[in-house]
Amino acid sequence: MQPVKEYTFDNFIIGKSNQFAFMAAKAVADKPGETYNPLFIYGESGLGKTHLLTAIYNSIHESSPDTVIFLYSADELIREMIIAIKAKQTNAWREKMRSADVLLIDDAHALMGKAATQWELVSLLRSYVGKKGQVVMTASVEPDTLPILESSLRADFDWCLLADIQPLDVETCRMIARDKAARCGLHLSEESLEYIASHANGEVRRLEGVINRLHAEKALLDSDIDMASVKQICEEYDRAFSQESDGKAKTAYIMMGIQGSGKSEFCRRFLPGVERINLDTLNTRKNERKIITACHVRGVDYVVDNTNPTKGDRARYIPDAKAMGYRVVGYFMQSRLQDCIARNNLREGKEVVPAKAIAMTSNMLEMPSKAEGFDELYFVANDGAEMTVSEWRENDEL
């Protein structure tokens, strides 16, 4: 999990609902391992837990560059463990995991139901606290539902602290909206800020989605941002989230795979009638963004049919789609490099991609994870004659 440099304590907006969690996180960052260890921050999705966790990382790294810090999502932790088990290098993995001074884990609720993972995590926690190494975890569920916080374990940790973040009040939302707008170079009236805050439903992610959308309209569509624009976009978000709560949420599909793996053919076979967005045909990111914005405005399903090999590539689409109330479904094409090059050679004219470019994309390819924001993930096997879709098996082996 890569730390976001912009997530700092200085730009975290404090209100009544998050003040305690903020102060606890700041205390841990100032004196890691000395108090509140482990620290568990919990609350609903979109309230700033990841911001605080990353702020701890950034603060410690800045004040003490030699401190070794591990920052993981729960899915990444599980995936590393699976790889170690398959390679019969479990002991080496355990030794590596215990070598840091600070261990930060996001979305710990993803560890529920994974007995082996929970056992390893409990062992890790005890080793860190035993050597006065700091542990901080976040979760979107109540602490009592996490087996790793069972009372027998809490008894081992005298300084264990549970800090919750409640949905934000309107005043805090207004302060956050003002800060986010200023950072985007948007000049919004107090009336506009009040309207945005009152429609955010206490969620930072939803509020940021509205601000990002306003910024996109101004930058890409050259539109003036007035009160009418603010009301229109807030109402679109209200409709999108209403659809989500009614089980009618729209879907953004994200394709992943190297050139020649069959992504476009998959879209034609399995997603007929879905708006297809392909950078090769649109030529520029600006055009792509305009089409995606239009899909969000119309509330239609769409599929991003690009290679999207890295987490950074996929992050261009997932947060905005989630902010608009879309479900995000990913399809990962399982294909051998040689097969993809062979299929590519059957293309004609400008459609042919240089083999070196395909190999380069293959080297960049990162396995996706639900921690990126996907609601559903699937494997797609392509043998040239038939495509087979199968359930994602990221954590099944534990």
Secondary structure, DSSP 8 states (H G I E B T S, - for coil): ----TT--STT----TTTHHHHHHHHHHHHSTTTSS-SEEEEESTTSSHHHHHHHHHHHHHHH-TTS-EEEEEHHHHHHHHHHHHHTT-HHHHHHHHTS-SEEEEE-GGGGTT-HHHHHHHHHHHHHHHHTT-EEEEEESS-GGG-GGG-HHHHTT-TT-EEEEE----HHHHHHHHHHHHHHHT----HHHHHHHHHTSTT-HHHHHHHHHHHHHHHHHS-----HHHHHHHHHHHHHHHHHHHTT---EEEEEE--TTSSHHHHHHHHSTTSEEE-HHHH-SHHHHHHHHHHHHHHT--EEE-S---SHHHHTTTHHHHHHTT-EEEEEEEE--HHHHHHHHTT--GGG---HHHHHHHHHH-----GGGT-SEEEEEEE-SS-EEEEE--SSTT-
